[in-house]
Amino acid sequence: MRAWLLLSLLVPAVLTQGDKKQLNQDPCSPKTTCHECIQTPSCAWCSEPWPIDERKYLEKKRCFLPNINVEQNQCGEAFIVNPSNDFRYLQNTALTNASRKISIKESSSSSSHSYYNRTTSFSSQEAVQISPQRVSLKLRINEAYRFSVSYSQAQDYPVDLYYLMDLSKSMEDDKDKLSQLGTLLAESMQEITSNFRLGFGSFVDKVVMPYVSTVPKKLAEPCTGCEAPYGFRNHMALSDNVGEFSGEVSRAAVSGNLDAPEGGFDAIMQAVVCPDIGWREKARKLLVFSTDAGFHYAGDGKLGGIVKPNDGECHLDRRGEYTYSTRQDYPSISQINLKVRQNAINVIFAVTNEQIGVYDRLKDNVEGASSGVLSEDSSNVVQLVREQYDKISSSVQMKDNATSDTVKVTYYSSCKGNGPAIQTNKCDGLKVGDVVKFEAEIEVTNCPTDPEQWKQSFKIYPVGINESLIVDLEMLCNCPCERKGHPLYKERAPECSRFGTFKCGICECDKLHFGRSCECDSENTHGGKGLLEDGCRPDNTSTVDCSGRGQCVCGVCECETRPDPKEVISGTHCECDNFSCEYALGQICSGPDHGTCVCRKCQCKPGWTGDACDCRASTATCIGPTNPEVCSGNGDCVCGICECYDSNEDGG
């Protein structure tokens, strides 16, 4: 009898401890609204109206883990709000090479002078180098979704090459050599594609002190045999007339300036954004920037009294000259990068050996840019351009313009290998026709405060190619029953004492009322009859309201606030917080890239596991390049690191 009595006393205590453990491990139970619930991975909300005066109102969980406690929750299936990620193809054209339109005219005549004409046409088709082209994705918060993106460099893809040259006096011999090598340059590029066009522009600097001498005589002829200085001049728009290119380079006169840096950034901006240059939308666009000097950038214009920032717009007159050279400052590096990225242009910095260090650092800040050493007289320009083109075209780098503070995009690929995909957005060593598959993993990290931003589109694109995949993203940030027009949405609802809106089975009270049914106000903090005090305790065995970390007001826990506003106590009974989780790497849950603290337990991001999210979930780091077995079959992969078996073990 004593044993039975002791057992009966212990059982409630054991159950209570089990319930508390489940609460600590259940990220759903502390969520008090439908939108908070579905913004928590794997959680579902029960919108079924429950009578507030029944004990089961307190025992049931509105927000729950559907695969664990759905039977305990006993929610009608029609009332469960559990949206799932939804992915659809909107445009999915297969990868193809371009075909050009050909028209053949035929004519025939007879002795009777009758004749006919016939034209046979073959339709043209643009190359498709990325697939799919458009998708729609509905995504819950912190639930990543992966899909495949394929890329292949098309055969005979058009190439536009614009040669932008520094024509200060020191580059005179380079100009002469380029004039001689123009035909050879075109022939070299035509080995790559039959659809090749060439253009030419030049630059000096802003025509104000201290960049150039404004003494009238020096302004007219800054050096012997030189013409007046200028900012940028478009000599020849992109054309397939190679002979015209050589002629324009030959006729272009050199000029002179005073300081060492040149106005190349002004020229790059105009060459990138101006329609007069003639860039084609569907072509590999190369801008070869040739100089033996450094460059002025944003802020340097103040030396000449020019304070207006560069607007990033085209300002060429009918002669192709830059008209705002003395009106606005030089562009910044970030402005150059933005316009280069927007127009999908690959910049090749062809500079002398003295300047290569500077331009090597510059290329790292301009998307898709590369650099190479130009000989003193530019005699290696053909080889340099060809080498840089081969380097550009033999690699692909995937990028995107998603909002980094809300949407996280991660890329995985095995490139040309057959092994497992690893995290990378770049593949090298490609040839024309090779197909590379990337896996794009999209994750919404948080819901924007502005609901208009819950629907947005962004692009995934290969750097330097004006083709992209458009992702139409809808963030699942709230529930249908929280919107006007839904049957479970009622304003001034009787369920809420006419003082609130009934949403998804619960009341959202106005500013003057509170309580589960908005029955309390400043003059009545106890409300009416019911289960108010019980609402602040998880079960009958609890003697402390709100877990000792809050106050019970009208049957609802108001949790304490912490000195640090980032530390939050939450939950129906103030049983949860976001600061009592395991630490690793000096940060809670190993930092936001690894996981977040939810109700005293680390909730790990995809790819991480462990109590502190400090272990890799994948065994990829435990697989060597020559042996496909984990840890070569001689150990276990623990937290992404091989722990080898003891070689002295005899198995006994």
Residue pairs with C-beta under 8 A, 6 or more apart in sequence:
12 541
13 541
16 539
16 541
16 542
19 538
19 539
20 538
20 575
23 29
23 30
23 538
23 571
23 575
23 576
23 599
24 575
24 576
24 599
24 600
24 601
25 599
25 601
26 64
26 65
26 68
26 69
26 599
27 40
27 41
27 42
27 43
27 598
27 599
27 601
27 603
28 37
28 40
28 42
28 43
28 44
28 61
28 63
28 64
28 65
29 61
29 63
29 64
29 571
29 572
29 599
30 63
30 570
30 571
30 572
30 575
30 576
30 599
31 37
31 40
31 43
31 45
31 62
31 63
32 62
32 63
32 506
32 572
33 482
33 503
33 504
33 506
33 508
34 45
34 47
34 62
34 63
34 81
34 478
34 479
34 481
34 482
34 503
34 504
34 506
35 477
35 478
35 479
35 482
36 63
37 43
37 44
37 45
37 62
37 63
37 81
38 44
38 45
38 81
38 82
38 83
38 140
38 141
38 476
38 478
38 479
39 140
39 141
39 142
39 447
39 477
40 63
40 141
40 142
40 598
41 140
41 141
41 142
41 143
41 603
42 65
42 66
42 67
42 143
43 63
43 64
43 65
43 82
44 63
44 64
44 65
44 66
44 70
44 80
44 81
44 82
45 62
45 63
45 80
45 81
45 82
45 479
45 504
46 60
46 61
46 62
46 63
46 64
46 73
46 75
46 79
46 80
46 81
46 505
47 79
47 80
47 81
47 479
47 481
47 488
47 504
47 505
48 75
48 76
48 79
48 505
49 488
49 495
49 502
49 505
50 56
50 57
50 60
50 505
51 57
52 516
52 517
52 530
52 531
53 529
53 530
53 531
55 531
55 534
57 516
57 531
58 531
58 534
58 535
60 73
60 74
60 75
61 69
61 72
61 73
62 505
62 506
64 70
64 72
64 73
64 75
66 80
66 82
79 505
81 479
81 480
81 481
81 504
83 138
83 140
83 476
84 140
85 137
85 138
85 139
85 140
85 143
85 145
86 136
86 137
86 138
87 135
87 136
87 137
87 138
87 145
87 147
88 135
88 136
88 137
89 132
89 134
89 135
90 132
90 134
90 135
90 136
90 472
91 132
91 133
91 134
92 131
92 132
92 133
93 128
93 131
93 132
93 133
94 128
94 131
95 128
95 129
95 130
95 131
95 150
95 151
95 152
95 154
95 435
96 125
96 127
96 128
96 154
97 127
97 154
97 155
97 156
98 124
98 125
98 126
98 127
98 154
98 156
98 157
98 158
98 195
98 282
99 122
99 123
99 124
99 125
100 124
100 195
101 121
101 122
101 123
101 124
102 121
102 122
103 119
103 120
103 121
103 122
104 119
104 120
104 121
105 117
105 118
105 119
106 117
106 118
106 119
106 120
107 115
107 116
107 117
107 118
108 115
108 116
109 115
126 282
127 154
127 157
127 282
128 154
128 467
129 151
129 152
129 153
129 154
129 157
129 462
129 465
129 467
130 149
130 150
130 151
130 461
130 462
130 465
130 467
130 468
130 469
131 149
131 150
132 149
132 469
133 467
133 468
133 469
133 470
134 469
134 470
134 471
134 472
135 147
135 469
135 470
135 471
135 472
136 471
136 472
136 473
136 474
137 145
137 442
137 471
137 472
137 473
137 474
138 474
138 476
139 145
139 442
139 443
139 444
139 473
139 474
139 475
139 476
140 444
140 476
141 444
141 445
141 446
141 447
141 475
141 476
141 477
142 443
142 444
142 445
142 596
142 603
142 605
143 443
144 410
144 441
144 442
144 443
144 606
145 441
145 442
145 443
146 412
146 439
146 440
146 441
146 442
147 439
147 440
147 442
148 437
148 438
148 439
148 440
149 398
149 437
149 438
149 439
149 440
149 460
149 469
150 435
150 436
150 437
150 438
151 396
151 398
151 435
151 436
151 438
151 462
152 433
152 434
152 435
152 436
153 393
153 396
153 430
153 431
153 432
153 433
153 434
154 432
155 432
155 433
156 193
156 194
156 195
157 193
157 195
157 283
157 284
158 193
158 195
158 196
158 197
158 280
158 282
158 283
158 284
159 189
159 192
159 193
159 195
159 196
159 197
159 283
159 284
159 286
159 389
160 197
160 199
160 238
160 278
160 279
160 280
160 283
160 284
160 285
160 286
161 185
161 189
161 196
161 197
161 198
161 199
161 238
161 286
161 288
161 385
162 198
162 199
162 200
162 201
162 238
162 271
162 277
162 279
162 285
162 286
162 287
162 288
163 178
163 198
163 199
163 200
163 201
163 245
163 249
163 288
163 290
164 201
164 202
164 203
164 264
164 267
164 268
164 271
164 287
164 288
164 289
164 290
165 171
165 174
165 175
165 178
165 200
165 201
165 202
165 203
165 249
165 252
165 290
165 291
166 202
166 203
166 204
166 262
166 264
166 290
166 291
166 292
166 293
167 175
167 202
167 203
167 204
167 252
167 253
167 254
167 255
168 204
168 205
168 254
168 255
168 256
168 257
168 262
168 293
169 222
169 223
169 226
169 254
169 255
169 256
170 292
170 293
171 254
171 290
171 291
171 292
172 254
173 376
173 377
173 378
174 290
174 292
174 374
174 377
174 378
175 249
175 252
175 254
176 250
176 377
177 377
177 378
177 379
177 381
178 249
178 290
178 378
178 381
179 246
179 249
179 250
180 246
181 378
181 379
181 381
181 382
182 198
182 242
182 245
182 246
182 249
183 242
183 243
183 246
184 382
185 198
185 381
185 382
185 385
186 196
186 198
186 242
186 245
188 382
188 385
188 386
189 196
189 198
189 385
189 386
189 389
190 196
192 389
192 393
195 283
196 240
197 238
197 239
197 240
197 278
197 280
197 283
198 236
198 238
198 239
198 240
198 242
198 245
199 234
199 236
199 237
199 238
199 239
199 245
199 277
199 278
200 235
200 236
200 245
200 248
200 249
200 252
201 232
201 233
201 234
201 235
201 236
201 267
201 270
201 271
201 277
201 320
202 232
202 233
202 235
202 252
202 267
203 230
203 231
203 232
203 233
203 262
203 263
203 264
203 266
203 267
204 212
204 229
204 230
204 231
204 255
204 256
204 257
204 262
204 263
205 211
205 212
205 229
205 231
205 257
205 259
205 261
205 262
205 263
205 296
206 212
206 231
206 263
206 266
206 296
206 301
206 304
206 306
206 325
206 326
207 214
207 219
207 228
207 229
207 230
207 231
207 325
207 326
208 214
208 304
208 305
208 306
208 326
209 258
209 304
210 258
210 259
210 303
210 304
211 257
211 258
211 259
211 263
211 296
211 303
211 304
212 218
212 219
212 222
212 229
212 256
212 257
212 258
213 219
213 222
213 258
219 228
219 229
220 228
221 227
221 228
222 228
222 229
222 255
222 256
222 257
223 254
223 255
223 256
225 253
225 254
226 253
226 254
226 255
226 256
227 253
227 254
227 255
228 255
229 255
229 256
229 257
230 255
230 321
230 322
230 325
231 263
231 266
231 267
231 321
231 322
231 325
231 326
232 263
232 266
232 267
232 270
232 271
232 321
232 322
232 325
233 319
233 320
233 321
233 322
234 270
234 271
234 274
234 276
234 277
234 316
234 320
234 321
235 248
235 249
235 252
235 320
236 244
236 245
236 248
237 276
237 277
237 278
238 277
238 278
238 279
238 280
239 245
239 278
260 293
260 294
261 293
261 294
261 295
261 296
261 300
262 291
262 293
262 294
262 295
262 296
263 295
263 296
263 325
263 330
264 289
264 291
264 295
264 296
265 295
265 296
265 297
265 330
265 331
265 336
266 310
266 322
266 325
266 330
266 331
267 322
268 287
268 289
268 331
268 336
268 347
269 310
269 312
269 331
269 335
269 336
269 339
270 314
270 315
270 316
270 322
271 277
271 287
272 287
272 336
272 339
272 340
272 343
272 345
273 312
273 313
273 314
273 339
273 343
274 314
274 316
275 314
276 314
276 316
276 320
279 285
279 343
279 345
281 466
282 466
282 467
283 466
284 346
284 392
284 393
284 464
284 465
285 343
285 344
285 345
285 346
285 464
285 466
286 345
286 346
286 348
286 385
286 389
286 392
287 345
287 346
287 347
287 348
288 348
288 350
288 385
289 347
289 348
289 349
289 350
289 351
290 350
290 351
290 374
290 378
290 381
291 351
291 352
291 355
292 351
292 352
292 354
292 355
292 374
293 355
294 355
294 358
295 362
296 330
297 330
297 331
297 332
297 333
298 309
298 310
298 329
298 330
298 331
298 332
298 333
298 335
299 329
299 330
300 329
300 330
301 307
301 328
301 329
301 330
302 329
304 326
306 326
306 327
306 328
306 329
307 329
308 327
308 328
308 329
309 328
309 329
310 328
310 329
310 330
310 331
310 332
310 335
311 328
312 331
312 335
312 338
312 339
315 322
315 323
315 324
316 322
316 323
317 323
331 339
333 362
333 365
333 366
334 365
336 366
337 365
337 366
337 367
340 347
340 366
340 367
340 368
340 369
341 367
341 368
343 466
344 368
344 461
344 463
344 464
344 465
344 466
345 368
345 464
346 368
346 369
346 370
346 392
346 463
346 464
347 363
347 366
347 368
347 369
347 370
348 369
348 370
348 371
348 372
348 384
348 385
348 388
348 389
348 392
349 359
349 362
349 363
349 369
349 370
349 371
349 372
350 371
350 372
350 374
350 378
350 381
350 384
350 385
350 388
351 358
351 359
351 371
351 372
351 373
351 374
352 373
352 374
352 375
352 376
353 373
356 371
356 372
356 373
359 371
360 371
362 369
362 371
363 369
363 370
363 371
367 399
367 463
368 392
368 397
368 463
368 464
370 388
370 391
370 392
372 384
372 387
372 388
373 384
374 380
374 381
374 384
392 464
393 430
393 432
394 428
394 429
394 430
394 431
395 426
395 427
395 428
395 429
395 430
396 426
396 427
396 430
396 436
396 462
396 463
397 425
397 426
397 462
397 463
398 411
398 425
398 426
398 438
398 440
398 460
398 461
398 462
398 463
399 425
399 460
399 461
399 463
400 409
400 458
400 459
400 460
400 461
401 458
401 459
402 408
402 409
402 442
402 458
402 471
403 456
403 458
405 445
405 446
406 444
406 445
406 446
406 447
406 448
406 453
406 475
407 442
407 443
407 444
407 445
407 456
407 458
407 473
408 442
408 443
408 444
408 445
409 440
409 441
409 442
409 443
409 460
410 423
410 440
410 441
410 443
411 423
411 424
411 425
411 438
411 439
411 440
411 441
412 421
412 422
412 423
412 424
412 438
412 439
412 441
413 421
413 422
413 424
413 425
413 427
413 436
413 437
413 438
413 439
414 420
414 421
414 422
414 437
415 424
415 427
415 428
415 429
415 436
416 427
416 429
416 430
416 434
416 436
419 623
419 628
420 620
420 623
421 439
422 620
425 438
427 436
430 436
440 460
440 469
441 606
442 471
442 473
443 605
443 606
444 473
444 475
447 454
447 475
447 477
448 454
448 475
451 477
451 478
454 474
454 475
454 477
455 472
455 473
455 474
455 475
456 473
457 470
457 471
457 472
457 473
458 470
458 471
458 473
459 468
459 469
459 470
459 471
460 468
460 469
460 471
461 467
461 468
461 469
479 504
480 486
481 487
481 488
481 489
481 503
481 504
481 505
482 489
482 503
482 504
483 489
488 502
488 503
488 504
488 505
489 501
489 502
489 503
489 504
490 496
490 501
490 502
491 501
492 498
492 499
492 500
492 501
493 500
493 501
493 502
493 507
495 502
495 507
495 517
496 502
496 507
496 508
496 509
496 517
496 518
497 513
497 517
497 518
497 519
499 509
499 510
499 512
499 513
499 518
500 507
500 508
500 509
500 510
500 513
500 518
501 507
501 508
502 508
506 516
507 515
507 516
507 517
507 518
509 515
509 518
510 518
512 521
512 522
513 519
513 520
513 521
514 520
514 521
514 553
514 554
514 556
515 527
515 532
515 554
515 555
515 556
516 535
516 554
516 555
516 556
519 527
519 528
519 554
520 526
520 527
520 553
520 554
525 553
525 554
526 532
526 554
527 554
527 555
530 555
531 555
532 552
532 554
532 555
533 545
533 552
533 555
534 555
535 552
535 555
535 556
535 557
536 545
536 546
536 550
536 552
536 555
536 556
536 557
536 573
537 543
537 544
537 545
537 573
538 547
538 572
538 573
538 575
545 551
545 552
545 557
546 552
546 557
546 558
546 559
546 573
546 574
547 571
547 573
547 574
547 575
548 574
549 559
549 560
549 569
549 574
550 557
550 558
550 559
550 560
550 569
550 574
551 557
551 558
552 558
557 571
557 572
557 573
557 574
559 569
559 570
559 571
559 574
560 569
560 574
561 569
562 568
562 569
562 579
564 579
567 577
567 578
567 579
568 577
568 578
568 579
569 576
569 577
570 576
570 577
570 578
570 599
571 599
575 599
576 598
576 599
576 600
577 597
577 599
577 600
578 596
578 597
578 598
578 599
579 588
579 597
580 597
580 600
581 588
581 589
581 597
581 600
581 601
581 602
581 612
582 588
582 589
582 602
582 611
582 612
583 589
583 612
584 590
584 610
584 612
584 613
584 614
585 591
585 594
585 614
588 597
588 602
589 595
589 596
589 597
589 602
589 603
589 604
589 612
589 613
590 602
590 608
590 612
590 613
590 614
593 605
594 604
594 605
594 608
594 612
594 613
594 614
595 602
595 603
595 604
595 605
595 608
595 612
595 613
596 602
596 603
597 603
602 610
602 611
602 612
602 613
604 610
604 613
604 617
605 613
606 617
607 616
607 617
607 618
608 614
608 615
608 616
608 617
609 615
609 616
609 617
610 639
614 639
615 638
615 639
615 640
616 639
616 640
618 640
619 630
619 637
619 640
621 637
621 640
621 641
622 630
622 631
622 635
622 637
622 640
622 641
622 642
623 629
623 630
624 632
627 633
630 636
630 637
630 642
631 637
631 642
631 643
631 644
632 642
634 644
634 645
635 642
635 643
635 644
635 645
636 642
636 643
636 645
637 643
